[in-house]
Amino acid sequence: MSTLSTHVLDAVRGAPAAGVAVTLYQQGRQLDSGETDADGRIGTLGEALEPGTYRLVFDTGAYFARRAVETFYPEVAVAFVVTEERHYHVPLLLSPFAFSTYRGS
């Protein structure tokens, strides 16, 4: 079985993005949710992931609203594929008008 973690960094502040709600879905079904800690991390999402396509949805609108910062993206959805048994890490680099992600380790 595979495991999953995530990390959100606020590129404008140059700091971890604490308090971002993140939800894990597979085929439209919610599997798990959590909120980033003070270091911007969620260590585990989902129990044990089988091969398939998943989606992480980051509630970026609420995060920026708490900081009174206008944002173009009320949420960021990242779809990814689990193909083999391993740990998957999906980092998100965030700013009010842009974001990027990659398969981390």
N, C-alpha and C positions, 0 to 999 in steps of 0.2 A: 504494500500500500504506500501511496505517496503522501507527503505532508506539505503544508503551505504556510508561508509567512509573508508579511508585507512591511514596508517602511515608507513613511511619507515625510518628505523634506520640503519646507517652505523656502523657495529660492529667493524671495524678496527679503525675508527676515534673516536668511542664512542660518536657519535653525530648524530643529525637528518640528513637525506639525502635530502637536498634541491635541487630542480630542476630536479627531476626524472619525466619523462613523463609517464603517466599511461593512458591506454585505456581500456574501458569497452565494452565487446562484449556479445551478446546473439545469439546463433545459427549462428555464423559467421558474424553477422551484428553489425557494430560499433554503440553503443548507446551514448557514451560520452567519453570525454578525458579531462585530466587536467595535471597539473604539481604540484609537492609537493612544499609547501611554505617553509619559513625559518625554520619552526619547523618540516619539513618532512611530513606534513599532507595535505590531500585533504579532506575537510569537507563533501562534497557531490559529488557523482558521479551518474549519472542517475537521472531521475526525480522521479518516483515512480515505484519500481520494483514489478512486478507480480511474482507469484510462477514460478520457472523454474531454469534452469542451466545457469550460467553466467561465464564469464572468464575475469579476470583482467590481462593485460599484462604490465609489468614494463620494461621500456627501460633502463636496467642496463648498457648496453654497452656504451651508450652515456654518462651516468653519470660518469663511471670510466674513459672513454677517456678524459673527461674534466679535470680530475685530473691526467692524465698521469699514470694511474694504469692499468696494464694488468688484464684481467678478463677472466674466463672460460665461463661465462654465458652472452651472448649478450642481453638476455632478460629472464625474469622470468614470466611464465604464471601460474596463480592460478585459477583453476576451483572450483566453489562452487555452492551450491544449496540453493535457497531461498524457504523455505517451509511454513513459516508463516509470518503474518504481524508483523514486528518488525524492529529495527535498526540492520544492519549488519556492522561489522567493521573487515577489513582484514588487519592486520599489517604484514609487511615484515621486517625481520632482515637480513641484507645484508652484505656480504663480497665478495671479488673478486673470491673466489673459493668455496663458500657455501652460502646457504640461508635457512631460515626457516620461517614458517608462522603458524598462528592458527586463530581460530575464536575468535575475541576479543569482547569487550562489549562497 
